[in-house]
Amino acid sequence: MIPQYLIDFDLQDLPVIETDVIVIGSGIAGLYTAIEASTDRSVLLITKKSLLESNTRYAQGGIAAVTAEDDSPAYHRHDTLLAGAGLCSSEAVDVLVHEGPAGVQELIRLGTSFDVEDGEIALTKEGAHSHRRILHANGDATGYEIVRALSLQVEQLHNVTVWDDHFVIDLITQDNECLGALVQMPDGSRVFVRGQATVLCSGGAGQLYRYTTNPEVATSDGIAMAYRAGAEIRDMEFVQFHPTALSYPGAPRFLISEAVRGEGAYLRNIKGERFMEKYHELLELAPRDIVARAIVSEMEETRSTFVYLDITHESPEMVKHRFPTIYETCMRYGLDLTTDWIPVSPAAHYMMGGVKTGLHGESSISRLFACGEVSSTGVHGANRLASNSLSEALVYGRRIVEQIRQLPVNPSEPVSVSFSWDRKDSCSQAIVERRLKLQKVMVRYVGLRRTQETLLRAVDDLNRQLPLFHSELTKREEYEFANMLTSSLLVIQGALRREESRGAHYREDFPLTDNEEWRKHIIHVRDQGMTEEYSDDV
């Protein structure tokens, strides 16, 4: 059993910090929400590392929004719904495609410099997009440019206080209302931060898997703490694997952007054969789940641990100009993007599921909001359309702030909340060993292809780790592992329940999509198990 809180506490024994809005996380969602809220509210932005360290920083491809004359919100909507495989919220997608362009203009106003060609913003195309609508910066460093610009803005705002190297342990709730957060300071002391509204912008869950494009900080903290608080968590079985991460001895699983295929790159097996025509009519630009599974099939057929990405037929000048970060990273390992085929394989990349929210980012707990990858707005459905996530963070970050402004002010009265659990000793086994074992279990049994047998083996393995919650946890890495364990079990439970294949969820024992029975969401609530809710997509 997973307790409501990771530690024992009594708020009356803790220092209290008051603010209007608590923002947890410093990716595009957290930075932009803090900027928007700061116009008339005091904001405390809490990040467990630094303003510049988040999934956003490593986003290469770009941000999707309709800016070209030959494009339209209707086309963008169609592409998003198609990629989402019947589980998108039509209303949420409408919000994204109509309000996304204004969000991009806000980024530009706040100092983001997108690439320009012939006096116009340069646009590229990625998998499953029908039109060129992906804005990018510095070729393939879009995320870093966005974080750079927004961080600079945040640092200049008097109404925003930034806490680097602080860890949010849990959300404090009472009568289904979020009162704030329990935070561990860099020196190990703890404090209760009380706010009129709390916004989770804590990012994704890539570190649940041994091979991921995500940074070390992506340990699913927000999803786990929201689950412990009693919030509805949705669609956790849908984990998107990026088809093309660098797969080379001594190199990290560095993301090779989908935009490389958008600019004409081929996929080849180790025999040198292009193979995507066997799997989808869109070839290399098929939806990510299809490309990723096709790559795995080719790897198995050829008994290889990788396939090749080949863009050597394009001009070296174009490749270096368009993909400078990828080019320079590959060169560090002796791989020349302009002359060499680059070895790649799939890696965990994006969590479509998360904290279920409405059209203004509101969760099922009053005064608790979620934005960015930690949320499940209904935009992504069963399979995120490339580059929609950055737009989503902007659109829903602004909507969250609008909703916060409508909240009645909570009186600043003393809060009496305490919690105790059957805690025994401190953690005995090294967390680094537990973490690696969990990641290997998730790769082996809960990866791109699943069966009831593999999923049950994963449940058995991870259930053996549950005594952790009876340990006295004191360190950041212990909290992170508890969050990873919680979220991993939610992924597995959802995958077991969904007896079909859809989007990023593929069951070899149920290989077909079953719209009659399974065009619905799986929702998790602590102490209430799983429920199902039909999708409103058509």
Summary of the structure (lengths in Angstrom):
residues: 538
radius of gyration: 22.2
end to end distance: 37.6
largest distance: 69.9
contacts: 2010
relative contact order: 0.18
helix: 36%
strand: 22%
